[in-house]
């Protein structure tokens, strides 16, 4: 199923550096304490991570694609099982951005740009970047960095926090504020940052190998960034946030040599994920992608990433014959793969073959469980076939135990199609609040109060309205610093 919703980025994680900014005594808003960063607990780091996600969703073009999200999450889980110091699950946030970048935040939040997936040649290279970022989290580098800066920067933190938030919204204004607040203090932190980067390299390479990936991939990725970014191409943001040197690359190469060579497992999902990003989340035209896929297949009929690219591009062009040819090839060896199931469902829906799509998805749910990919696709099948009540019941049951922006958006559509105005405004409020769009959320909850009459629902909505106002005021104070 194809989803493309606007979303996010982030900087609020630095909020925890200042008691004057973060210790707001506001009901319903997390109190991050006044004892300074040395008192930051794992629980508070998790809370900061959730704060980051909310602000990110309000600012950046986040990709809400359950298949892609589940793939990246599986890489993180595979490595988390082998990592030391894991305090919480890792969660990917994929941003639709052609620049090559990734970043780690409190609470196991790993942000990566779609451009990073396109830039990597294999799964080990992608995993090497994720392993590096995961190590920043497990070694608590951000918290340690804040501790190192606390004494020197405590009086200027409020201004920095506000400027960083503005920097997400308006980089020119934000960076001017950051420069004025930081002044000459940045240089004193360079060596500490370099130490963090070297540690993340070393432990990240260990994590790669222990997780079954090629440990040489980290040095390979570093060389790739150096060569492709040698002309200071602005697409290579990672060179700014993770500065490379010949010494750093050499150390990564030397460390990888210590490991015994063994077979490394690379999933076909990497090829599918890369093709999916190139077709759906880039500026490349479907016609170009279709021709590129055909060209690749002249070299190898077993290039399944090319077959998948062909299927996706052909669907974009309503070329159902070509899409069917590609999907039939993929079904032979990968008929139960999530990427293939998702696109095969899109194919059936596009052709109006709803019964086939429903049967396929119900079979997958029966054998693999109620995974988000299957649920949202099945709900979409019901909506496209005008079975709105079925979609509503399915999604309401699913969201009792799971959070999904995609599921919520589909439920909103189901309510709208059934003219369930009270329920429509309630789910719309939930979506807007989760994305940090508080003013719109307040308007939405007020509309819900106009249409909802049941006593308990009205009480809940009034409490929700108060909470959203408090959340909005909290962020307004941060920006105003």
N, C-alpha and C positions, 0 to 999 in steps of 0.2 A: 504494500500500500504506500502511496506517495503522500508525504506530509511535508509542509514547509511553513513554519510559523516563525514570527519574529521573536527575538529574545535578547541576549545578554552579554555581560562581562563582569569586571570586578575590581575592587580595591578595598572594600570595607574591612578586609581582614586586618588592616593596620589600625583599625579603630581601637583594638584592645590595648594599644600602647598608651592611651590617655584616659585617666580616670575622669577628667573634666568633660570628656566627650562621651565616653562609653558607660559611665556609671549613672546614667539618667534614672532618677527615681520615678519611673513611669510604669503604671500598672500594665501588666501584660507584655512589657518589653524586657528582653533579657538584660539582667544586671551583670555586667562583666567585671564588677569589683573595683576596689580602689587601692588594692595593695600592690599594684604594679605587675609587670609581666612575670616576675618570678613566682607569682601566685597563680598563674594560668594553669588550670587543670586540663586533663584530657576532655572532660565534659564541656568545659568552656571552649576548647578548641573545636569541638563538634558543633557547638552553637554558633561559633564564628563562621564555620564552614557553611552552615545553613543560611546565615546572613549573607555570605558571599554569593551563594547561588541565587538568592532572591534578587539582589542588586544586579547580578549578571543578567538574569532573565529580563530585567527591565531595560537593559541597555544594548545588548549585543544580539546579532542574528543567530541565535542558537538553533541548531538542527534538532528537531523533534522527530526522530526516525527510529522506531523501536528496534529494527533489525540492526542498524548501524550501531546504536547504543549498546545493544546486547553483545555485539561482537567485541567492541572495545572493552566493555565490562568483563568479558570472559578472559581477555588478555590480562587485565588487572587482577582478576581473581586467581588466575593461574600462577602469577608471580607472587601475589600476596600469601599464597599457601606456603611459599618457600622463603618468605622474608622474615627478618627479625624485627621486633618492635612494632608490629601491627596492632594498633589500638582500636581501629574501626574499619568498616568496609570501605573500599575505594569506589568512588563514583565518577564516571567520565562526564564532562560537559563539552560537547562538540560544537564549535562555532563555525558558521559558514563564512570563511575568510580564506582567500587564496595565499595569504602570507604563511610562512613556515614558522610555527611557534607552538610552544606548550608551556604550561606553568602549573605549579603545585600550590595548593592553599590549605588552610586549616581544615581539619576534619576529613582528610582523605579525598578532597575535591581536586580532580585533575582536569584542567582545561586544555584542549588541543584544538588547533585550527584544522579545518578540512584540508587546507593546503599541505599540511604535514603528511597526511595519508597519501596524497598524490605524489609527494616528493620522494617517498621511500620506495626502494626496489623490492623489498621482501619483508616478511613478517618480523624477522629478527631485528631489522633496522627500526621498524616502528616500535617494537618492544623495547629496544635500547633506550629510546627517548622516554617511554613510559617508566622504565626501570629507574632511570635517572631522576625523574620527577617523584616517583614513589619513595625513593631514598631521601629526598628532601623532606618528605612528610615523616617517614619513620625515624629519621634522625632529628626531627623537630628543628630544622634549620631556621625556619621563620621565627619561631618563639625564641630560639637562642640569639638570633640576630637582634631581635627587639630588646632582649636583656642587655646585649652589648651596647646598644644605643641609648638605653633608658636615661642614664645620668646626664649624658651630653645633650639630649634632645627633648627632655620632658617639657620644657617651656614652649617649644615650637610645634608640638605634636598636633594640637587642635587645628592650627592653620594647615598643616600638611594633610590631615585627614580630609578636610573640606576640599582642598585643592585636588587631591587624588580622585575624589568622587566627581568633581567637576571635570577632571581630566578624562573620565570615561564619557561624559556627555559632550564636552567641548575640549579637545586636546590642547588647543592653543591657549585658552583661558586657564585650563587646569595646570599645564606645565609652567606657565608664568607664576602661578601661585606657589607651586612646589619649589621652584627656584628661589623665590623670595623667602620661603620658610626655612629651607634647608641651608642656604648660604654655603659656607665652607665646610659643613660637617660631612658631606658625602665622601670626601677623600679618605677620611679616617675609617670608613667602613669597607674600603676596597679589598684589603687583605683578608678580612674576615669572610667576605663574599667569595673570594677566590678559594679559600680553604674549604668552604662549603661545596663549591663546584667540584674540586678534586675528590672530596670524600664521596659525593654523589656519583662521580665517575667510577671510583674504585668499587664501592659497594654495589653499584648498579651493574657492573660487569659480572661480579660474583652472582648477583641475583639472576642475570640473564642465563648464565651457564647452569645454575642449579634448577632453573625452570625449563630447561631443555632447548634454549635458544642458542644461537651462535654467539659466543662472547666477542668475536671480532667485529660484530655488527656495530658496536658503539664507535669504534675508531673509524669504521667505514662511513658511518653517518657524519662524523666530525669532518672527515676529508671531503665528503660531498658538500657540506655546508661551506667549507673553506673555498672550494673551487667555484661553486656556483654563486657564492656571495662576495667574490673577490673585488667586484666593482661597486661594493656597497649598495647593491640592489635593495631598495626599501622592502622588497618582499621577504627579506630574510631577517625578520624581527628577532629570531632566536640568537643571531649574532650579537645583538645588543643586550639581551637579557641573560645570555649564557656565552660571554666572550670566549673565543677559542684562541689558542696559541699553539705553535708547533710543539712546544714542550708538553702541553696537555694531550695532544694527539699521540705523541710518542709514548707517553706514559700509559695511555689506554691500550696501545698496541702491545707494549711490553707485558702488561698485566694479562692480556688475553693469551699470550704465548705460554703462560704457566699451566694452562688447562689442557688436559688430555683431549685429543680430537675424538669425537664420537658423532654418531648420526644425530642430526638436529631435526626436531619435528616442526614443520611449517604447515599450517592449515590452509586449505583451499579458500577459506573464508577471507583471507587477506586479499586475494585476487578479486573476489566478488566485491569486497568493501571498496577497494580502490576504483573498480569500474563504476560502482554505484555513485561514488563521490564525483567522478569525472563526468558522468551523464547528468546527475540530478543537482549537484551543488557546485557547478563551475560555470564559467561563461562560454564554454565550448558548445557549439550548436549540435543538435541531434544528428544532422546530416554528416557533419565532420566525424562525430563519434562512430556512426554507423560505418563510414568508409574506413576509419582507422581499425575498427574491429575486423572488417573483411580483409584488410591488408595483413593484419596479424595472422589471420587464419590461413593465408596462403603459405605462411612459413611453418605453421603447425596446427593440425586439426585438433590437437589435444590442449590447445590454449583455452582453458575453460573460462578464464577471466575475459577473453575476447568474445566467447559465446555469450557470456552474461551481459557484456557491454552491448552486443548486438541486440539481445532481447530487449533491454531497457531503451536503447535508442530507437528501435523499430516501434515500440509501443508509443514513444513520444511522437512519432511521425504517423501513427495510426496505420502502420504497415504490419497488419496482423499476420500475413503469410510468412514474412521474414521472422517476426517474433515467435511464431509457432515453431518454425524450423529450429531456431536457437533453443527454445525451451525443450523441445523434444530431445535434442542432443544432451542438454543438461540433465534431464530427468533420468537418463540411462544410469548415470553414476551418482547423481546428487539429487535424486527425487525427493529426499526427505530433509534436505538442507533448508535452513530458515530463509536464506536469501532467495533460493529458487521457489520455495513455497509462496513467499510474499509476492514475487513477480508473476508467478503462475496465476495466483488469485487476481492480480491486477488485469491479467490477460483475459481471464474468464469474465470479470466484471465489465471490461471494455466491450466485450462481444455480447454482453447480456446473458451469459450462460451462468446465471446465479445458482442454479441447483448444483452444478459441478463444483463451483467455488465453495458452497456451503458443505457439501459432502466431503470435500478434501479437508477443509478446516476442522470439521467435527472429528474426522478420523485422526488428525494430528493432535487435537486436544485430548482425545481418548488415549492416545499412545504416549504423548509427551507432556500432558498436563496443561493447565490454563496459563500458558505463557502470554505475555503482552502482545507479541506479534500475532498470535492466532486470534486472540480476543478482539483486538481492534480491527483486524481484517474481516472477521466474521460480522462484527457490528457494522462495518462499512458495507458488506454484502447486503445485510438486512436493510440498511438505509437506502442503498441504490435500488433495491427491489421493492421499496416502499413498505417494508415490514417494520415500521417505526417502533411499535410496541415491543417487538422481539429485541430490537437493538437496545431499547431503554432497559428492559429487564436484564439483559446480558451485562450491560455496562454498570448498572447499579449494583449488581451482585459482585462484579469484579472489583469495583472501587471500594468495597468494604474492607478489603485487605491489601490494597495496592494503590500507589499514587501514579498517575499517568496523565500528563497534559493532553496527549493524543486521545485517550479515552474520554477525558472530560470534554474535549472539543466535539467529539462525536456525539456524546450525550446531549450536549447543547443543541446540536443539529436535530437530534431525535425529538427533543422537547419542542423545538421551534416548528417542526413539521406537524406536530400534534396539537399546536396552539396551546401548550401548557405554559402559560406566561409566568406564573408564580415560580415554577420549577426552573424555567429558562433563566430568569434573572438570578436565581440562587446559584446555579452552576456557573453562570457568567461571572458572578462576584468571586467565586472560588478561583476561577482561572485568572482573573485580573489581580487578585491579591497574591497568588502564588508567583506572579510575574513582576511584583513590585509596582504595579500601576494603580496606586492607591486612590488617586482622585477619581479615576474611572470606576474603581471598585466601589467607592462611596456612592457615586451616582447610581450604580447598578443595584446596590443594596437598598437604596431609597426607592428605586422603581419596584423592587421585590415587595417592599412594605405596602406599596399601593395595591398590589394584586393578591397578596397572601393574607388569608383571613384566620387560619387556624391558630389558636392561642399560643401553643408551644412554638410554632414556627415563627410567629411575630416576636416572641420573647428572644428566641435565638438570633433572629435577624438584628434586633436592636443591640444585643450584646456584641454581635459581629461588627456592626457599624461603629460602635465605640472602640473596639480593638483596632479596626482599620485606621480610624482617625489618629489613635495613639501611635501606630506604626508610621503613618505619614509624618506626623509631627516630629517623631524621633529622627527620621532621615532629613527632614527640613533643617533641624538644628545642626546636624552634622555638616550639611552643605553650607550653612550660614556661618560656620566658624571662620 
